[in-house]
Amino acid sequence: MQRREFFKVVAGVGAVIVAPSLITTDLRADDGRLYKTYNKVQLVDAKGNPILASKLLEEENYIFNYPYVGVSSFLIALPEKTETDVTLKSESGEEYIWKGGIGKKGNIVAYSSICSHQMTHVHKNESFISYQKKGQKTMACKQTGVMVCGSHLSAYDANKGCKVISGPAPQPLASIVLEHHDDDTLWAVGVLGSDKFHEFFKAFKSELKEQYGGARKAKKKVKETAQVVTLAEFTKDIIQY
Ligand code: FES
């Protein structure tokens, strides 16, 4: 397979034909698309049972830690099929293609919880960033059914790869690339787009120590399984504007 064709196959969120978990380095395709592989990890519940895509509650904020132990990400089953092949742009101007949601309905998406503006993220004490349901008004924009960071009112379109709708966010939230298998299980395999992980680990050392026992532990890559909980289970206080 030619290098260019290979990137075309792996750089999406949806139909992954070649397992990207086989790739172990940063990928920056010559057409500008960004993709980085991490451990292939199965999403499971608190008892270690596989999460099944068809059992997810629509519009619920689910949280799982990926790709690092100290980095939380959102898993959301949107109420309808997402858009597909959305062109997104990183802060530095690199374009990449978000292929769309996965699952039978093409409505399941996953995004890093780290806001691209000043790295607000979900925390065990409170969360200022979350998906706000369709019909639930937000101060951030007129559109509903969007991801909102309440710190400075950035809104991201969860239906379009978390493209920025409004506010100071300079780029989309990074997407967690998922696979949906024939047995309805869900797997995280990589990250698409420009992430803030490096800056996050530098900026929140004391928080990582408090929550995960130290930056070194928080920086470990998640292996084999990632536990999925609701945002209400993960955090004490969900703050939405
Ligand atoms: S940190 Fe999210 S909008 Fe400022």
Residues whose N, C-alpha, C, O or C-beta is under 5 A from the ligand:
A	BS01	FES	C115 H117 Q118 M119 T120 C149 S151 H152 L153 S154
